[in-house]
Amino acid sequence: MAYEISEECIACGACESECPNAAISQGAEIYEIHPARCTECVGFYDEAACAAVCPVNAPQPNPNLVESEATLLERARSLHADRKFPALEELPASMSHFKKQ
């Protein structure tokens, strides 16, 4: 599921530069996550980078956009055609919150 930024956002911008997919941008009042670019950091980190750096816990999973690990990894591949990602079954826990460490 793509993440979304709640109204708790203080528009500090900490999340924007942490997103490996350039999915976060400044909205009218708070930052926004573009769901078509969000991979929940699958293929990069074991947690969403935006949530990890947010001082007010504004980025949250969007329950209306539930997606599988395979879908998110495929999106990462399409967004980063120049990067090689492991196959889903070989994806380490350090690159996906779906894997238990």
C-alpha positions as CSV (number, residue, x, y, z in Angstrom):
1,M,0.0,0.0,0.0
2,A,1.2,3.4,-0.7
3,Y,1.9,5.7,2.2
4,E,0.1,9.0,2.7
5,I,0.9,12.0,4.8
6,S,-1.6,12.9,7.5
7,E,-2.6,16.4,8.6
8,E,-0.1,16.0,11.4
9,C,2.6,17.1,8.9
10,I,4.4,20.2,10.0
11,A,5.9,20.7,6.5
12,C,9.4,20.4,7.7
13,G,10.5,18.6,4.5
14,A,12.6,15.9,6.2
15,C,10.8,13.2,4.2
16,E,11.2,14.6,0.7
17,S,14.9,13.9,0.3
18,E,14.7,10.5,1.9
19,C,12.3,9.0,-0.6
20,P,14.3,6.9,-3.1
21,N,11.4,7.2,-5.6
22,A,10.9,11.0,-5.6
23,A,7.3,10.3,-4.6
24,I,7.1,13.1,-2.1
25,S,6.5,16.8,-2.9
26,Q,5.3,19.9,-1.2
27,G,1.5,20.3,-1.5
28,A,-0.5,23.4,-0.8
29,E,0.0,23.2,2.9
30,I,1.7,19.9,3.7
31,Y,3.8,17.3,1.9
32,E,2.1,14.7,-0.3
33,I,3.0,11.2,-1.4
34,H,2.2,10.3,-5.0
35,P,0.9,6.8,-4.8
36,A,2.0,5.8,-8.3
37,R,5.6,6.4,-7.2
38,C,5.5,5.0,-3.7
39,T,6.9,1.5,-3.2
40,E,6.9,1.6,0.6
41,C,10.7,1.5,0.1
42,V,10.5,-2.1,-1.0
43,G,13.7,-2.8,-2.8
44,F,15.6,-0.2,-0.8
45,Y,14.9,-0.4,2.9
46,D,13.2,-2.5,5.6
47,E,10.9,0.4,6.5
48,A,9.5,3.4,4.8
49,A,12.2,6.0,4.8
50,C,9.7,8.9,5.1
51,A,8.2,7.5,8.2
52,A,11.6,6.8,9.7
53,V,12.7,10.4,9.5
54,C,9.4,12.2,10.2
55,P,9.4,14.0,13.6
56,V,5.6,13.8,14.0
57,N,4.8,10.4,12.5
58,A,2.8,11.9,9.6
59,P,3.5,9.3,6.9
60,Q,1.2,6.3,7.4
61,P,0.2,3.3,5.3
62,N,-2.9,4.2,3.3
63,P,-5.4,1.4,4.0
64,N,-7.2,2.1,0.8
65,L,-4.2,1.3,-1.3
66,V,-3.1,-2.2,-0.2
67,E,-0.5,-3.7,-2.6
68,S,1.6,-6.9,-2.5
69,E,5.3,-7.0,-2.1
70,A,5.6,-8.2,-5.7
71,T,3.6,-5.2,-7.0
72,L,5.8,-2.8,-5.0
73,L,9.0,-4.4,-6.2
74,E,7.8,-4.3,-9.8
75,R,7.0,-0.6,-9.4
76,A,10.6,0.0,-8.0
77,R,12.0,-1.8,-11.1
78,S,9.9,0.4,-13.4
79,L,10.9,3.6,-11.7
80,H,14.6,2.7,-11.6
81,A,15.3,0.9,-14.9
82,D,19.0,1.5,-14.4
83,R,19.1,-0.4,-11.1
84,K,19.2,-4.1,-10.7
85,F,16.9,-5.5,-8.0
86,P,17.0,-9.1,-6.6
87,A,14.2,-11.4,-7.6
88,L,11.3,-11.3,-5.1
89,E,12.2,-14.7,-3.6
90,E,15.8,-13.5,-3.1
91,L,15.0,-10.0,-1.7
92,P,16.7,-9.7,1.7
93,A,14.9,-8.5,4.8
94,S,17.0,-5.4,4.7
95,M,15.2,-4.4,1.5
96,S,11.5,-5.1,2.4
97,H,9.3,-4.7,5.5
98,F,7.4,-7.8,4.3
99,K,10.4,-10.0,5.3
100,K,10.9,-10.9,8.9
101,Q,14.4,-10.3,10.2
